[in-house]
Amino acid sequence: MLGVFWLFNLLMILWIWAAVKGSSETMQSMSGSEQVGAQIGTGIGITMLVVIWVFGDVILGLMALLTRPRS
């Protein structure tokens, strides 16, 4: 379970990094109002990813703490 916990955290870090990088690359060719809309959408998307990350960490963290390691 501990491996799944760390793998989930790594996946979420990479996912958020890719989302921020992708949105910043596409915003360069947009007009002012399009950039504002893209920034709002990116902010909402990143917020949702962070919420999923927190819920996943709580659930997986509890499972990792409550399971016995193999002897």
ABEGO torsion letter per residue (X at the ends): XAAAAAAAAAAAAAAAAAAAAAAAAAAAABBAAAAAAAAAAAAAAAAAAAAAAAAAAAAAAAAAAABBBBX
